[in-house]
Amino acid sequence: MSTPSSQGNGFDRILIFDTTLRDGEQAPGAALNVDEKLTIARQLARLGVDIIEAGFPYSSPGDFEAVQKIAEQVGTETGPTICGLARATKADIHAAAEALKPAVRGRIHTFIATSDIHLEHKLKKTRAEVLAIAEEMVAYAKSFVSDVEFSPEDAGRSDPEFLYQVLERAIAAGATTVNIPDTVGYTTPAEFGALIRGIKENVPNIDQAVISVHGHNDLGLAVANFLEAVKNGARQLECTINGIGERAGNAAMEELVMALHVRRQYFNPFLGRPVDSEAPLTNIDTRQIYKTSRLVSNLTGMLVQPNKAIVGANAFAHESGIHQDGVLKHRLTYEIMDAQSIGLTDNLITLGKLSGRNAFRTRLKELGFELSEQDLNKAFVRFKELADKKKEITDWDLESIVNDETQQTPEHFYLEWVQVTCGDHARPTATVTLRLPSGEELTDAAIGTGPVDAVYKAINRVVNVPNQLIEFSVQSVTAGIDALGEVTIRLKQGDRIFSGHSANTDIIVASAQAYVNALNRLYIASQQPEKPETATAKV
């Protein structure tokens, strides 16, 4: 993977630091298991991100394992830098260092709050104490890895003069990246740009570190803030796929990358390039954007709104007759980018019900899927079933069934079969059979307000796991009456939210499978202790 040609913040490329697996997972209901994190990490590597913040190792054994596995399997010689988050404590930093050991390039990202409101009410420390801790802990992290990132939490509300002192001491102690977080999404673009400019002008040793930015989208300004930061010297952007994250989320990676791509002639001079340079401003393979977006949406259960920039279902749709006419005559009349540039195509695969396993495997490799023999067999069976039902199978159909078969959570409850009766003169009734790990099969039936409601009531009677259904959504993968239907649901138990996802040409079957998938997540989580409250991260 290419790296900037020089140390410091003067190089002419933007580093993409993806925190989907750390900050993105803090979104309510977006919890991922280790295998799902590994799947996303592999796709982020194909996407071309420079740094993957894989998790917060000290926070739980699961996070430690996820960071360690990603470091081992994705943090290869040709892969991205793998980063672990740590509070400015020796225990956190040591845990991050241990988890990152397998990575060819590991980074420890340590942080401590610097705003007076955090010092007074959260840390109960003086400015002098925070200065000393920042310096000591950066040096401690440096004793494990050469690549250390330091973040002054709540920098946007910190006193600038104190912020300059903390950053200077952190860089002197060995920080190679200093990240400026707008932790509460409070600043405006002009203010954030001025903050970065002030850091460049007032931190004497700032040329020895990369300036990074991290921001939340509480006011819908995160992307605009980041782009203004780029103009003022920031060279690393910390973002998430689909903008997921705490509260209103983070700056969306796809929006940042495509803004820099489409408007590179505008941004070129700020990076010391000729105005008309066509060289990419990031290392991202934009053709992988849409696929990555769908993967993260499916695994987290967090749907992308139709009018979402870049990856929303309506992003390249034209309803207005005037717009349709213009686009048909010349796409640039109403489109500033080509849908194919983000990997959105209508490509039909040549496989059919007579296609063999080798042809199937080859096509999956072309689409970026590297499956184990077991997963390949499961996906091939589903492909054959689909080929019997559909004349034309698209790459998106293929991707959907592969994801559905290979990325499900471990099964405690297994759906054996489901049957419904319904109609405008009938009471919707469902019968379901579920199998337990012991092999015991349990069957029950229920009446509901509709077929899906009846199915869910019947499943609840079998599993007897208290929960509240808070979201149910159905989307078609492609157009047409025979399209695969993707169902995403979210369940709530107490303060915790669990998502489930499934795809099938039969919406009732997909709905049942998605519900059981979510129940399995809920059941597994209920058997494990929650992350300790003291180990949450709010950078």
C-alpha positions as CSV (number, residue, x, y, z in Angstrom):
1,M,0.0,0.0,0.0
2,S,1.3,3.4,-0.9
3,T,2.3,5.8,1.9
4,P,2.9,9.6,1.9
5,S,6.3,10.5,0.5
6,S,7.3,12.5,3.5
7,Q,6.8,12.7,7.3
8,G,4.7,15.5,8.7
9,N,1.6,17.3,7.4
10,G,3.1,18.7,4.2
11,F,2.6,15.8,1.9
12,D,0.1,16.1,-1.0
13,R,-2.3,13.2,-0.3
14,I,-5.1,12.7,2.2
15,L,-4.9,9.6,4.5
16,I,-8.2,7.9,5.2
17,F,-8.5,6.6,8.7
18,D,-11.6,4.4,9.0
19,T,-13.1,4.0,12.4
20,T,-16.2,2.0,11.4
21,L,-15.2,-0.9,13.6
22,R,-14.5,1.3,16.7
23,D,-16.6,4.5,16.7
24,G,-19.1,3.2,14.1
25,E,-19.8,0.2,16.3
26,Q,-20.8,2.6,19.2
27,A,-24.0,3.4,17.3
28,P,-27.0,1.9,19.1
29,G,-27.7,-1.6,17.7
30,A,-24.6,-1.7,15.6
31,A,-22.7,-4.3,17.7
32,L,-20.6,-6.7,15.5
33,N,-19.1,-10.1,16.4
34,V,-15.5,-10.9,15.7
35,D,-16.1,-12.7,12.4
36,E,-18.3,-9.8,11.1
37,K,-15.6,-7.3,12.1
38,L,-13.0,-9.3,10.2
39,T,-15.2,-9.4,7.2
40,I,-15.6,-5.6,7.2
41,A,-11.9,-5.2,7.8
42,R,-11.0,-7.3,4.8
43,Q,-13.4,-5.2,2.6
44,L,-11.9,-1.9,4.0
45,A,-8.5,-3.2,2.9
46,R,-9.9,-3.8,-0.6
47,L,-11.4,-0.4,-0.5
48,G,-7.9,1.0,0.1
49,V,-8.2,2.8,3.5
50,D,-4.8,3.7,4.9
51,I,-5.6,3.0,8.6
52,I,-8.2,0.8,10.2
53,E,-9.1,1.6,13.8
54,A,-10.1,-2.0,14.6
55,G,-11.4,-1.5,18.1
56,F,-10.7,-0.6,21.7
57,P,-8.8,-3.7,23.0
58,Y,-9.0,-2.9,26.8
59,S,-12.8,-2.5,26.7
60,S,-13.6,-6.2,26.5
61,P,-12.2,-9.6,25.6
62,G,-14.2,-9.5,22.4
63,D,-12.7,-6.3,21.2
64,F,-9.2,-7.5,22.1
65,E,-9.8,-10.7,20.0
66,A,-11.2,-8.7,17.1
67,V,-8.2,-6.3,17.0
68,Q,-5.8,-9.2,17.3
69,K,-7.4,-11.2,14.5
70,I,-7.6,-8.1,12.2
71,A,-4.0,-7.3,13.0
72,E,-3.0,-10.9,12.0
73,Q,-5.1,-11.4,8.9
74,V,-5.6,-7.9,7.5
75,G,-2.5,-6.1,8.8
76,T,-0.2,-7.7,6.3
77,E,2.7,-6.3,4.3
78,T,0.4,-5.1,1.6
79,G,-2.5,-4.2,3.9
80,P,-3.4,-1.1,5.9
81,T,-2.0,0.1,9.2
82,I,-4.1,-1.5,12.0
83,C,-4.9,0.8,15.0
84,G,-6.1,0.2,18.5
85,L,-7.7,2.8,20.7
86,A,-6.5,3.4,24.3
87,R,-7.2,5.9,27.0
88,A,-4.1,7.6,28.4
89,T,-3.5,4.8,31.0
90,K,-0.8,2.1,31.0
91,A,-3.3,-0.7,31.2
92,D,-5.2,0.5,28.1
93,I,-2.0,1.1,26.1
94,H,-0.5,-2.3,27.1
95,A,-3.6,-4.1,26.0
96,A,-3.6,-2.2,22.6
97,A,0.1,-3.1,22.1
98,E,-0.5,-6.8,22.8
99,A,-3.5,-6.9,20.4
100,L,-1.6,-5.2,17.7
101,K,1.5,-7.4,17.8
102,P,0.6,-9.5,14.7
103,A,0.3,-6.4,12.5
104,V,3.1,-5.5,10.1
105,R,2.2,-1.9,10.8
106,G,0.5,-1.2,14.1
107,R,-0.6,2.1,15.6
108,I,-1.7,2.9,19.2
109,H,-4.2,5.8,19.4
110,T,-4.3,7.3,22.9
111,F,-6.4,10.1,24.1
112,I,-7.2,12.4,27.1
113,A,-9.6,15.2,27.4
114,T,-8.4,18.8,27.3
115,S,-11.4,21.0,27.6
116,D,-12.0,22.7,30.9
117,I,-15.5,21.2,31.2
118,H,-14.0,17.7,30.9
119,L,-11.1,18.4,33.2
120,E,-13.4,19.8,35.9
121,H,-16.4,17.4,35.7
122,K,-15.0,14.1,34.2
123,L,-11.2,13.9,34.9
124,K,-11.1,16.0,38.1
125,K,-7.6,17.0,37.1
126,T,-5.7,20.3,36.5
127,R,-4.2,21.4,33.2
128,A,-0.7,20.7,34.6
129,E,-1.7,17.1,35.4
130,V,-3.2,16.5,32.0
131,L,0.0,17.9,30.3
132,A,2.1,15.4,32.3
133,I,-0.2,12.4,31.6
134,A,-0.3,13.1,27.9
135,E,3.5,13.3,27.6
136,E,4.1,10.2,29.8
137,M,1.5,8.0,28.0
138,V,2.5,9.0,24.5
139,A,6.1,8.0,25.4
140,Y,4.8,4.8,27.0
141,A,2.9,3.9,23.7
142,K,6.1,4.8,21.8
143,S,8.0,2.1,23.7
144,F,5.7,-0.5,21.9
145,V,5.2,0.9,18.4
146,S,6.8,3.6,16.3
147,D,3.4,4.9,15.1
148,V,1.6,6.7,17.8
149,E,-1.5,8.9,17.5
150,F,-2.6,11.3,20.2
151,S,-6.0,12.9,20.5
152,P,-7.0,15.8,22.9
153,E,-10.6,14.8,23.5
154,D,-13.1,17.7,23.1
155,A,-10.5,19.8,21.3
156,G,-13.2,21.9,19.7
157,R,-14.2,23.3,23.1
158,S,-10.6,23.4,24.5
159,D,-8.7,26.6,25.2
160,P,-6.5,27.0,22.1
161,E,-3.4,28.1,24.0
162,F,-3.7,25.0,26.3
163,L,-4.4,22.8,23.3
164,Y,-1.1,24.1,21.6
165,Q,0.9,23.1,24.7
166,V,-0.6,19.6,24.9
167,L,0.0,18.9,21.2
168,E,3.6,20.2,21.4
169,R,4.4,18.0,24.4
170,A,2.7,15.0,22.8
171,I,4.7,15.4,19.6
172,A,7.9,15.8,21.5
173,A,7.1,12.6,23.4
174,G,6.8,10.7,20.1
175,A,3.4,11.2,18.6
176,T,3.5,10.9,14.8
177,T,-0.2,11.9,14.3
178,V,-2.1,14.4,16.3
179,N,-5.9,14.1,15.9
180,I,-8.2,17.1,16.5
181,P,-11.7,15.8,17.5
182,D,-14.9,17.7,17.4
183,T,-16.2,15.3,20.0
184,V,-19.7,16.7,20.4
185,G,-20.2,17.9,16.8
186,Y,-20.4,21.6,17.9
187,T,-18.1,23.5,15.6
188,T,-18.9,25.2,12.2
189,P,-16.7,24.9,9.2
190,A,-15.1,28.3,9.6
191,E,-14.4,27.7,13.3
192,F,-12.9,24.2,12.6
193,G,-10.8,25.5,9.8
194,A,-9.5,28.3,12.0
195,L,-8.7,25.8,14.8
196,I,-6.6,23.7,12.4
197,R,-4.9,26.8,11.0
198,G,-4.1,28.0,14.6
199,I,-2.5,24.6,15.4
200,K,-0.3,24.8,12.3
201,E,0.8,28.3,13.2
202,N,1.3,28.0,16.9
203,V,2.6,24.5,17.6
204,P,6.4,24.8,17.0
205,N,7.0,21.1,16.2
206,I,3.8,20.5,14.2
207,D,5.8,19.7,11.1
208,Q,6.9,16.5,12.8
209,A,3.4,15.0,12.9
210,V,0.4,14.5,10.6
211,I,-2.7,16.6,11.5
212,S,-5.8,14.5,11.7
213,V,-9.4,15.4,12.3
214,H,-12.3,13.5,13.9
215,G,-15.8,14.8,14.1
216,H,-19.4,14.0,14.9
217,N,-22.4,15.0,12.8
218,D,-24.8,16.4,15.4
219,L,-25.4,19.5,13.4
220,G,-24.9,17.9,10.0
221,L,-21.6,19.7,9.5
222,A,-19.0,16.9,9.9
223,V,-18.1,16.5,6.2
224,A,-18.1,20.3,5.6
225,N,-15.8,20.7,8.7
226,F,-13.4,18.1,7.4
227,L,-13.1,19.6,4.0
228,E,-12.4,23.0,5.6
229,A,-9.8,21.3,7.7
230,V,-8.1,19.9,4.6
231,K,-7.8,23.4,3.2
232,N,-6.1,24.5,6.4
233,G,-3.5,21.7,6.7
234,A,-5.3,18.5,7.9
235,R,-4.0,15.4,6.0
236,Q,-5.8,12.6,7.8
237,L,-9.6,12.2,7.9
238,E,-11.2,9.9,10.5
239,C,-14.5,8.7,9.2
240,T,-16.9,5.8,9.0
241,I,-18.8,3.9,6.2
242,N,-22.3,5.4,5.8
243,G,-21.4,7.9,8.6
244,I,-22.5,5.5,11.3
245,G,-21.4,6.2,14.9
246,E,-22.6,7.6,18.2
247,R,-25.6,9.9,18.3
248,A,-25.9,11.4,14.8
249,G,-22.8,9.6,13.6
250,N,-19.4,10.5,12.1
251,A,-18.2,12.2,9.0
252,A,-19.1,9.8,6.1
253,M,-16.2,8.3,4.3
254,E,-17.9,8.0,1.0
255,E,-19.0,11.6,1.0
256,L,-15.5,12.9,1.9
257,V,-13.7,10.7,-0.7
258,M,-16.1,11.6,-3.5
259,A,-16.1,15.3,-2.6
260,L,-12.3,15.2,-2.9
261,H,-12.5,13.1,-6.1
262,V,-15.2,15.1,-8.0
263,R,-13.8,18.5,-6.8
264,R,-10.1,17.7,-6.9
265,Q,-9.4,20.7,-9.2
266,Y,-10.7,22.8,-6.3
267,F,-8.7,21.0,-3.6
268,N,-5.5,20.5,-5.6
269,P,-3.9,23.9,-4.8
270,F,-4.5,23.4,-1.0
271,L,-2.3,20.2,-1.3
272,G,0.4,22.0,-3.4
273,R,-0.7,20.4,-6.7
274,P,-1.3,21.9,-10.1
275,V,-5.0,22.9,-10.4
276,D,-5.5,20.5,-13.4
277,S,-3.8,17.5,-11.8
278,E,-5.9,14.3,-12.3
279,A,-3.9,12.3,-9.7
280,P,-6.3,10.9,-6.9
281,L,-6.2,12.8,-3.6
282,T,-6.8,9.6,-1.6
283,N,-5.8,6.0,-1.9
284,I,-9.4,4.8,-2.1
285,D,-10.6,2.5,-4.9
286,T,-13.9,4.3,-5.4
287,R,-15.4,1.4,-7.3
288,Q,-15.5,-0.5,-3.9
289,I,-17.6,2.2,-2.2
290,Y,-21.1,0.9,-2.9
291,K,-20.2,-2.7,-2.1
292,T,-18.6,-1.6,1.2
293,S,-21.6,0.5,2.1
294,R,-24.0,-2.4,1.6
295,L,-21.8,-4.8,3.6
296,V,-21.7,-2.5,6.6
297,S,-25.4,-1.7,6.3
298,N,-26.3,-5.5,6.2
299,L,-24.0,-6.5,9.1
300,T,-24.9,-3.6,11.4
301,G,-28.6,-3.6,10.5
302,M,-28.4,0.2,10.0
303,L,-30.2,1.0,6.7
304,V,-29.0,3.7,4.4
305,Q,-31.6,6.4,3.9
306,P,-32.8,6.6,0.2
307,N,-31.7,10.2,-0.2
308,K,-28.2,9.6,1.4
309,A,-25.5,11.3,-0.6
310,I,-23.4,8.9,-2.8
311,V,-24.8,5.5,-1.7
312,G,-28.5,6.2,-1.1
313,A,-31.0,4.4,-3.4
314,N,-32.0,7.7,-4.9
315,A,-28.5,9.1,-5.4
316,F,-28.5,8.4,-9.1
317,A,-32.3,8.3,-9.7
318,H,-34.1,11.0,-11.7
319,E,-37.9,11.5,-11.4
320,S,-38.3,14.9,-13.0
321,G,-39.1,14.7,-16.7
322,I,-36.7,17.6,-17.4
323,H,-33.9,15.9,-15.6
324,Q,-34.6,12.5,-17.3
325,D,-34.5,14.2,-20.7
326,G,-31.3,15.9,-19.9
327,V,-29.6,12.8,-18.5
328,L,-30.6,10.8,-21.6
329,K,-29.1,13.4,-23.9
330,H,-25.9,13.8,-21.8
331,R,-25.3,12.5,-18.3
332,L,-23.3,15.5,-17.1
333,T,-26.4,17.7,-17.5
334,Y,-27.7,16.5,-14.1
335,E,-25.0,14.1,-12.8
336,I,-21.7,15.3,-11.4
337,M,-20.3,11.7,-11.1
338,D,-20.8,8.4,-12.8
339,A,-22.6,5.7,-10.8
340,Q,-20.0,3.2,-12.0
341,S,-17.3,5.2,-10.3
342,I,-18.6,4.0,-6.9
343,G,-19.2,0.4,-8.2
344,L,-22.9,0.7,-8.9
345,T,-23.6,-1.2,-12.1
346,D,-26.3,-3.3,-13.7
347,N,-23.9,-6.0,-14.7
348,L,-25.5,-9.4,-15.3
349,I,-23.5,-12.5,-14.5
350,T,-23.4,-15.3,-17.1
351,L,-24.0,-18.0,-14.5
352,G,-27.2,-20.0,-14.5
353,K,-28.7,-23.1,-13.0
354,L,-26.4,-25.3,-15.2
355,S,-23.2,-23.5,-14.0
356,G,-20.7,-25.5,-12.1
357,R,-18.9,-24.8,-8.8
358,N,-15.7,-23.7,-10.4
359,A,-17.4,-21.0,-12.5
360,F,-19.2,-19.9,-9.4
361,R,-16.0,-19.7,-7.4
362,T,-14.3,-17.8,-10.2
363,R,-17.1,-15.2,-10.4
364,L,-17.0,-14.7,-6.6
365,K,-13.2,-14.0,-6.8
366,E,-13.8,-11.4,-9.5
367,L,-16.3,-9.7,-7.1
368,G,-13.8,-9.8,-4.3
369,F,-15.1,-12.7,-2.3
370,E,-12.5,-15.2,-0.9
371,L,-14.6,-18.0,0.7
372,S,-13.7,-21.1,2.7
373,E,-14.8,-24.4,1.2
374,Q,-17.6,-24.6,3.8
375,D,-18.9,-21.1,3.0
376,L,-18.5,-21.7,-0.7
377,N,-20.7,-24.8,-0.5
378,K,-23.4,-22.9,1.5
379,A,-23.4,-20.0,-1.0
380,F,-23.5,-22.4,-4.0
381,V,-26.5,-24.2,-2.7
382,R,-28.3,-20.8,-2.3
383,F,-27.2,-19.8,-5.8
384,K,-28.6,-22.9,-7.3
385,E,-31.9,-22.3,-5.5
386,L,-32.0,-18.8,-6.8
387,A,-31.1,-19.8,-10.3
388,D,-34.2,-22.0,-10.4
389,K,-36.4,-19.0,-9.5
390,K,-34.9,-16.2,-11.6
391,K,-34.0,-15.9,-15.2
392,E,-31.4,-13.2,-14.8
393,I,-29.1,-13.0,-11.8
394,T,-27.2,-9.8,-11.1
395,D,-23.9,-9.3,-9.3
396,W,-26.0,-7.7,-6.5
397,D,-28.1,-10.9,-6.2
398,L,-25.0,-12.9,-5.9
399,E,-23.4,-10.6,-3.4
400,S,-26.6,-10.6,-1.3
401,I,-26.9,-14.4,-1.1
402,V,-23.1,-14.8,-0.3
403,N,-23.4,-12.2,2.5
404,D,-26.6,-13.8,3.8
405,E,-25.1,-17.3,3.9
406,T,-21.6,-16.5,5.2
407,Q,-22.1,-13.7,7.6
408,Q,-24.8,-14.9,10.0
409,T,-24.3,-14.9,13.7
410,P,-23.7,-18.3,15.4
411,E,-27.0,-20.1,15.6
412,H,-28.6,-21.1,18.9
413,F,-32.0,-21.2,17.3
414,Y,-32.3,-22.5,13.8
415,L,-35.4,-22.0,11.6
416,E,-36.4,-25.4,10.2
417,W,-39.5,-24.2,8.4
418,V,-42.2,-21.6,8.3
419,Q,-45.7,-21.7,6.9
420,V,-48.4,-19.0,6.8
421,T,-52.0,-18.6,5.7
422,C,-53.5,-15.1,5.1
423,G,-55.8,-13.1,2.9
424,D,-58.4,-10.4,3.0
425,H,-61.0,-12.9,4.3
426,A,-58.7,-14.9,6.6
427,R,-57.0,-14.4,9.9
428,P,-53.2,-14.4,9.3
429,T,-51.8,-17.5,10.9
430,A,-48.3,-18.8,11.0
431,T,-46.7,-22.1,12.0
432,V,-43.0,-22.3,12.7
433,T,-40.5,-25.1,13.7
434,L,-37.2,-24.2,15.3
435,R,-34.3,-26.5,16.2
436,L,-32.1,-26.1,19.3
437,P,-28.4,-27.0,19.5
438,S,-29.5,-30.2,21.3
439,G,-31.3,-31.3,18.2
440,E,-34.7,-30.8,19.7
441,E,-37.3,-29.4,17.4
442,L,-40.1,-27.1,18.7
443,T,-43.2,-26.2,16.8
444,D,-45.8,-23.6,17.6
445,A,-48.4,-21.4,15.8
446,A,-49.9,-18.0,16.3
447,I,-52.4,-15.5,14.8
448,G,-51.3,-11.9,14.0
449,T,-52.4,-8.7,12.4
450,G,-50.5,-9.8,9.2
451,P,-48.4,-12.8,8.1
452,V,-45.1,-11.4,9.4
453,D,-46.6,-10.4,12.8
454,A,-48.0,-14.0,13.0
455,V,-44.6,-15.5,12.2
456,Y,-42.9,-13.3,14.9
457,K,-45.5,-14.2,17.5
458,A,-45.1,-17.9,16.8
459,I,-41.3,-17.7,17.0
460,N,-41.6,-15.8,20.3
461,R,-43.8,-18.6,21.7
462,V,-41.1,-21.1,20.8
463,V,-38.0,-19.3,22.0
464,N,-39.5,-17.4,25.0
465,V,-36.9,-14.6,24.9
466,P,-38.3,-11.3,25.9
467,N,-37.8,-8.5,23.3
468,Q,-39.4,-5.6,21.6
469,L,-39.4,-5.2,17.8
470,I,-38.5,-1.6,17.1
471,E,-37.8,-1.6,13.4
472,F,-38.8,-3.7,10.4
473,S,-37.7,-2.9,6.9
474,V,-37.9,-4.6,3.5
475,Q,-35.8,-3.7,0.4
476,S,-35.5,-5.3,-3.0
477,V,-31.9,-6.0,-4.2
478,T,-32.8,-5.4,-7.8
479,A,-35.9,-4.4,-9.8
480,G,-38.5,-6.9,-10.9
481,I,-41.2,-9.1,-9.4
482,D,-38.7,-11.9,-8.9
483,A,-36.2,-9.7,-7.0
484,L,-34.5,-10.9,-3.8
485,G,-36.1,-9.2,-0.8
486,E,-33.7,-8.1,2.0
487,V,-35.3,-7.8,5.4
488,T,-33.6,-5.9,8.2
489,I,-35.0,-5.8,11.7
490,R,-33.9,-4.4,15.1
491,L,-34.9,-5.8,18.5
492,K,-34.6,-4.1,21.9
493,Q,-34.1,-5.7,25.2
494,G,-33.5,-3.3,28.1
495,D,-31.1,-0.7,26.8
496,R,-29.5,-2.9,24.2
497,I,-30.5,-3.2,20.5
498,F,-29.8,-6.1,18.2
499,S,-30.1,-6.3,14.5
500,G,-31.0,-9.2,12.1
501,H,-30.7,-9.5,8.3
502,S,-31.7,-12.0,5.7
503,A,-32.4,-12.2,2.0
504,N,-34.8,-14.4,0.1
505,T,-37.2,-14.3,-2.9
506,D,-39.9,-15.1,-0.3
507,I,-40.3,-12.1,2.0
508,I,-42.0,-14.1,4.7
509,V,-39.1,-16.5,4.8
510,A,-36.6,-13.6,4.8
511,S,-38.6,-12.0,7.6
512,A,-38.5,-15.2,9.7
513,Q,-34.8,-15.7,9.1
514,A,-33.9,-12.1,10.0
515,Y,-35.9,-12.3,13.2
516,V,-34.2,-15.6,14.3
517,N,-30.8,-14.0,13.3
518,A,-31.5,-11.1,15.7
519,L,-32.7,-13.4,18.4
520,N,-29.5,-15.4,18.2
521,R,-27.5,-12.1,18.6
522,L,-29.7,-11.2,21.6
523,Y,-29.3,-14.7,23.2
524,I,-25.5,-14.8,22.7
525,A,-25.1,-11.3,24.2
526,S,-27.3,-12.2,27.2
527,Q,-24.8,-15.0,28.0
528,Q,-21.8,-12.5,28.1
529,P,-21.1,-9.6,30.4
530,E,-21.6,-6.1,29.0
531,K,-18.5,-3.9,28.5
532,P,-17.6,-2.1,31.7
533,E,-18.9,1.4,31.8
534,T,-15.4,2.7,32.7
535,A,-14.1,1.5,29.3
536,T,-16.2,3.5,26.9
537,A,-14.6,5.8,24.3
538,K,-15.9,9.2,23.3
539,V,-13.1,10.6,21.2
